[in-house]
Amino acid sequence: MFENKSTAQEIIERLSTSYGVKSQRELAKALDIPPNNVSAWAQRGSVPGNSIIKCALDTGADLNWLVNGELANANLQEGGPVSKGKALYDEIMSNGGKPVLRRIMDAYGFNLQKQLCDLLEISSGTVSTWVRRDYFPGDVVVACALDTGVSLQWLATGKGLPRIDALQENYCPSIPRKNLSAGVLQDAGVWKIDLNFFPQPLIEPVFIYSSTASWIVDKGVTEISNGEWLLGIDDKYDIYDITLIPGRKLSITSKTSNFLCGADEIKVAGQVVLSLQSKI
């Protein structure tokens, strides 16, 4: 849970600053709530998390700043256009109950509700009430966003992405890069590629290059079939074309050789999924 370092009045002032209003009545209008609610917050010494969330999504204000007056840990990450004003408030409140509970648990990496209850020091009955009444636990959503750094938009509405950096990693991951020279594979750093280029997910991709060609090999595929493969023969590696022959025999072809052998006489190191030939 986050530590609230500010008084309710200080939070109200930051909410007013974010909306660009000067009075509690104007702030209430911006939040689409009754005017006396804001004065009640000040008297009670507590600002509802729902209103803090609405302000952050309405104005783009940093959640950590709204709650604690600190700007160090900005975590509002845009995932596309969102509603504004009353429409946004209605959208947030319609995401209560089980949907928001699931996102909170995913953000913390929990599989059991008991883990969340232990962390927040609340009873299981409280969480059950959220689900039964479709309740939106605004204070818990604020705490979770600050605890975990997930996108507030995603946590409150389910829209967008939990983390922008996760999107970038999915689209441009690094895979091992190896140089194939004289039958020996040598580590040569990493290579970045958008793996969504491939119609099927790869298990253990590696980029291999030689002086004349390059290949992407899936080392996770070892069940031999017709096609192009990375094979080890007497501890020397190369790329070969394989044709299956009855009797567990293989016809193996490369640029320099063509021979028959048994399936147990070679080491299957991976299936070639992409070949790149140099024209220079």
C-alpha positions as CSV (number, residue, x, y, z in Angstrom):
1,M,0.0,0.0,0.0
2,F,1.1,3.6,-0.6
3,E,1.8,5.9,2.2
4,N,-0.4,9.0,2.1
5,K,1.9,11.9,3.0
6,S,-0.7,14.7,2.5
7,T,-3.8,16.0,4.2
8,A,-7.2,15.9,2.6
9,Q,-7.0,19.7,2.1
10,E,-3.7,19.4,0.3
11,I,-5.1,16.8,-2.0
12,I,-8.2,18.9,-2.7
13,E,-5.9,21.8,-3.6
14,R,-4.0,19.7,-6.1
15,L,-7.2,18.4,-7.6
16,S,-8.3,22.0,-8.0
17,T,-5.0,23.0,-9.6
18,S,-5.2,20.1,-12.0
19,Y,-8.7,21.1,-13.2
20,G,-7.8,24.8,-13.2
21,V,-10.6,25.8,-10.7
22,K,-10.4,28.0,-7.7
23,S,-13.4,27.0,-5.5
24,Q,-14.7,23.8,-4.0
25,R,-18.0,24.3,-5.9
26,E,-16.1,24.5,-9.2
27,L,-14.1,21.4,-8.3
28,A,-17.3,19.5,-7.4
29,K,-18.7,20.5,-10.8
30,A,-15.6,19.2,-12.6
31,L,-15.9,15.9,-10.7
32,D,-19.6,15.7,-11.3
33,I,-20.4,15.3,-7.6
34,P,-22.7,17.3,-5.2
35,P,-21.0,20.6,-4.0
36,N,-21.1,19.7,-0.3
37,N,-19.1,16.5,-1.0
38,V,-15.8,18.4,-1.2
39,S,-16.3,20.2,2.0
40,A,-17.2,16.9,3.7
41,W,-13.9,15.4,2.5
42,A,-12.0,18.2,4.2
43,Q,-14.0,17.8,7.5
44,R,-13.6,14.0,7.3
45,G,-9.9,14.2,6.4
46,S,-10.2,11.7,3.5
47,V,-10.6,12.1,-0.3
48,P,-12.2,9.1,-2.1
49,G,-9.9,7.3,-4.5
50,N,-12.6,7.3,-7.2
51,S,-12.3,11.1,-7.5
52,I,-8.5,11.0,-7.5
53,I,-8.6,8.5,-10.3
54,K,-11.1,10.6,-12.3
55,C,-8.9,13.7,-12.0
56,A,-5.8,11.8,-13.1
57,L,-7.5,10.4,-16.2
58,D,-9.4,13.6,-16.9
59,T,-6.4,15.9,-16.7
60,G,-3.3,13.7,-17.1
61,A,-2.0,14.7,-13.7
62,D,0.5,12.4,-12.1
63,L,-1.2,10.1,-9.6
64,N,1.7,10.1,-7.2
65,W,1.6,13.9,-7.2
66,L,-2.1,14.1,-6.6
67,V,-1.9,11.8,-3.6
68,N,1.5,12.7,-2.1
69,G,2.7,15.8,-3.9
70,E,5.6,14.0,-5.4
71,L,6.5,13.9,-9.1
72,A,9.2,11.3,-9.1
73,N,7.2,8.3,-10.1
74,A,4.8,9.2,-12.9
75,N,2.8,6.2,-13.9
76,L,-0.1,7.4,-16.1
77,Q,0.6,5.8,-19.4
78,E,-1.7,6.5,-22.3
79,G,-3.3,3.5,-24.1
80,G,-5.6,5.4,-26.4
81,P,-8.4,8.0,-26.1
82,V,-10.6,7.9,-23.0
83,S,-13.9,9.3,-22.1
84,K,-14.1,12.6,-20.2
85,G,-16.2,14.0,-17.3
86,K,-19.4,12.2,-16.4
87,A,-18.9,9.6,-19.2
88,L,-15.5,8.7,-17.7
89,Y,-16.9,8.5,-14.2
90,D,-19.7,6.2,-15.4
91,E,-17.2,4.0,-17.2
92,I,-15.0,3.7,-14.1
93,M,-17.9,2.8,-11.9
94,S,-19.2,0.2,-14.4
95,N,-15.9,-1.6,-14.1
96,G,-16.3,-2.5,-10.5
97,G,-16.6,-5.9,-8.9
98,K,-14.9,-8.9,-10.4
99,P,-13.3,-7.1,-13.5
100,V,-11.4,-4.6,-11.4
101,L,-10.5,-7.2,-8.8
102,R,-9.0,-9.4,-11.5
103,R,-6.8,-6.5,-12.8
104,I,-5.7,-5.6,-9.3
105,M,-4.6,-9.2,-8.7
106,D,-2.9,-9.4,-12.1
107,A,-1.0,-6.2,-11.3
108,Y,0.3,-7.6,-8.1
109,G,1.0,-11.0,-9.6
110,F,-1.4,-12.8,-7.2
111,N,-3.3,-16.0,-8.0
112,L,-5.3,-16.2,-4.8
113,Q,-7.6,-13.6,-3.2
114,K,-6.0,-14.4,0.2
115,Q,-2.7,-13.0,-1.0
116,L,-4.4,-9.7,-1.8
117,C,-6.2,-9.7,1.5
118,D,-3.0,-10.4,3.4
119,L,-1.2,-7.5,1.6
120,L,-4.0,-5.0,2.2
121,E,-4.8,-6.4,5.6
122,I,-8.5,-6.7,4.8
123,S,-10.9,-9.6,5.3
124,S,-12.0,-12.0,2.6
125,G,-15.6,-10.8,3.3
126,T,-14.6,-7.3,2.1
127,V,-13.4,-8.6,-1.2
128,S,-16.5,-10.8,-1.6
129,T,-18.6,-7.7,-1.0
130,W,-16.8,-5.9,-3.9
131,V,-17.7,-8.8,-6.2
132,R,-21.3,-9.2,-5.0
133,R,-22.2,-5.5,-5.2
134,D,-20.1,-4.7,-8.3
135,Y,-18.3,-2.2,-6.1
136,F,-15.3,-0.2,-7.4
137,P,-12.7,0.0,-4.6
138,G,-11.2,3.4,-5.6
139,D,-8.7,3.6,-2.7
140,V,-7.3,0.2,-3.5
141,V,-7.0,1.0,-7.2
142,V,-5.0,4.1,-6.3
143,A,-2.8,2.1,-4.0
144,C,-2.3,-0.7,-6.6
145,A,-1.3,1.8,-9.3
146,L,1.3,3.4,-7.1
147,D,2.5,0.1,-5.7
148,T,3.0,-1.6,-9.0
149,G,3.5,1.1,-11.6
150,V,0.8,-0.3,-13.9
151,S,-1.2,2.1,-16.1
152,L,-4.0,3.8,-14.2
153,Q,-6.1,3.8,-17.3
154,W,-5.8,0.1,-17.7
155,L,-6.4,-0.6,-14.0
156,A,-9.5,1.6,-13.8
157,T,-11.2,0.9,-17.1
158,G,-9.4,-2.2,-18.6
159,K,-8.5,-0.1,-21.7
160,G,-5.0,0.3,-23.1
161,L,-2.0,-1.7,-21.9
162,P,-0.8,-2.5,-18.4
163,R,2.7,-1.2,-19.3
164,I,4.0,0.6,-22.3
165,D,7.5,-0.9,-21.9
166,A,5.9,-4.4,-22.1
167,L,4.5,-3.5,-25.5
168,Q,7.8,-2.3,-26.8
169,E,9.5,-5.5,-25.6
170,N,6.9,-7.7,-27.3
171,Y,7.4,-6.0,-30.6
172,C,11.2,-5.8,-30.6
173,P,12.7,-8.5,-28.4
174,S,16.3,-9.5,-28.5
175,I,17.2,-13.1,-29.6
176,P,20.7,-14.7,-29.4
177,R,23.0,-14.1,-32.3
178,K,25.6,-16.6,-33.3
179,N,28.3,-16.8,-36.0
180,L,28.7,-20.1,-37.9
181,S,32.3,-20.6,-39.0
182,A,34.1,-23.8,-40.0
183,G,31.3,-25.8,-38.3
184,V,31.6,-24.0,-35.0
185,L,28.8,-21.8,-33.5
186,Q,30.2,-18.8,-31.6
187,D,28.2,-16.3,-29.5
188,A,28.0,-12.9,-31.2
189,G,25.7,-10.8,-29.0
190,V,22.0,-10.4,-29.7
191,W,19.8,-9.5,-32.7
192,K,16.5,-7.5,-32.5
193,I,13.5,-8.6,-34.6
194,D,9.7,-8.3,-34.6
195,L,8.7,-11.9,-34.0
196,N,5.1,-11.1,-35.0
197,F,6.4,-11.4,-38.5
198,F,6.1,-15.2,-38.1
199,P,2.6,-16.7,-38.4
200,Q,3.3,-19.2,-35.5
201,P,5.1,-18.4,-32.2
202,L,8.7,-19.5,-32.0
203,I,9.8,-21.5,-29.0
204,E,13.6,-20.7,-28.8
205,P,14.6,-18.6,-31.8
206,V,18.3,-17.8,-32.5
207,F,19.8,-15.8,-35.4
208,I,22.8,-17.5,-37.1
209,Y,25.0,-16.0,-39.8
210,S,27.9,-17.1,-41.9
211,S,30.0,-15.3,-44.6
212,T,27.4,-16.1,-47.3
213,A,24.0,-16.5,-45.6
214,S,21.9,-16.0,-42.4
215,W,19.1,-18.0,-40.8
216,I,16.6,-17.8,-38.0
217,V,16.5,-21.2,-36.3
218,D,14.0,-22.4,-33.7
219,K,16.1,-24.5,-31.4
220,G,12.9,-25.5,-29.6
221,V,11.9,-27.7,-32.5
222,T,13.8,-31.0,-32.6
223,E,11.3,-33.5,-34.1
224,I,12.8,-34.1,-37.6
225,S,10.7,-33.6,-40.7
226,N,11.3,-32.5,-44.3
227,G,12.8,-29.1,-44.6
228,E,15.9,-27.1,-43.7
229,W,17.6,-27.8,-40.4
230,L,20.6,-26.9,-38.3
231,L,22.4,-30.2,-37.7
232,G,25.4,-31.3,-35.8
233,I,27.5,-34.1,-37.4
234,D,30.6,-35.3,-35.5
235,D,30.5,-32.0,-33.5
236,K,30.4,-29.8,-36.6
237,Y,27.4,-27.7,-37.3
238,D,25.9,-26.6,-40.6
239,I,22.6,-26.0,-42.3
240,Y,21.2,-28.9,-44.3
241,D,18.1,-29.8,-46.4
242,I,16.5,-33.0,-45.1
243,T,14.2,-35.5,-46.9
244,L,12.7,-38.4,-44.9
245,I,13.2,-41.9,-46.4
246,P,11.4,-45.1,-45.2
247,G,13.3,-47.1,-42.6
248,R,14.2,-44.0,-40.5
249,K,16.7,-42.9,-43.1
250,L,17.5,-39.3,-44.1
251,S,18.6,-37.8,-47.3
252,I,20.8,-34.9,-46.3
253,T,21.9,-32.2,-48.7
254,S,24.1,-29.1,-48.3
255,K,26.1,-26.9,-50.7
256,T,29.1,-29.2,-50.4
257,S,27.7,-32.7,-49.8
258,N,24.8,-35.2,-50.3
259,F,24.5,-38.4,-48.3
260,L,22.2,-40.8,-46.6
261,C,22.3,-41.6,-42.9
262,G,20.2,-42.8,-39.9
263,A,18.2,-40.4,-37.8
264,D,20.2,-41.4,-34.8
265,E,23.5,-40.5,-36.5
266,I,23.0,-36.8,-36.4
267,K,22.3,-34.2,-33.7
268,V,19.2,-32.0,-34.4
269,A,19.9,-28.5,-33.2
270,G,16.8,-26.7,-34.6
271,Q,14.6,-26.1,-37.5
272,V,15.3,-23.2,-39.9
273,V,12.3,-20.9,-40.1
274,L,13.8,-18.2,-42.3
275,S,16.8,-18.1,-44.7
276,L,18.5,-14.9,-45.9
277,Q,20.9,-15.3,-48.8
278,S,23.6,-12.6,-49.4
279,K,23.7,-11.2,-52.9
280,I,27.0,-9.4,-52.5
